[in-house]
Amino acid sequence: MISKIQTSNVAYIQQSAPKDDSSKGINKTEKTEGVDKVSALKEQIANGTYKVDLAKTAQAAAEELI
């Protein structure tokens, strides 16, 4: 008779305090233009002011189907 082998996968994560990058001469990056567009869209959706461009959406869907 063949018995099943039981295995266990355990990952160990070593937690450390955040390193200070200023000593390495590394500066924080600023928001990119793409991130600004996403946050603007999120705000418009949340406010209910976002309008869907139906013609552009239909054109993109039609091109994808072809």
Buried (B, 14 or more C-beta within 10 A) or exposed (E): EEEEEEEEEEEEEEEEEEEEEEEEEEEEEEEEEEEEEEEEEEEEEEEEEEEEEEEEEEEEEEEEEE
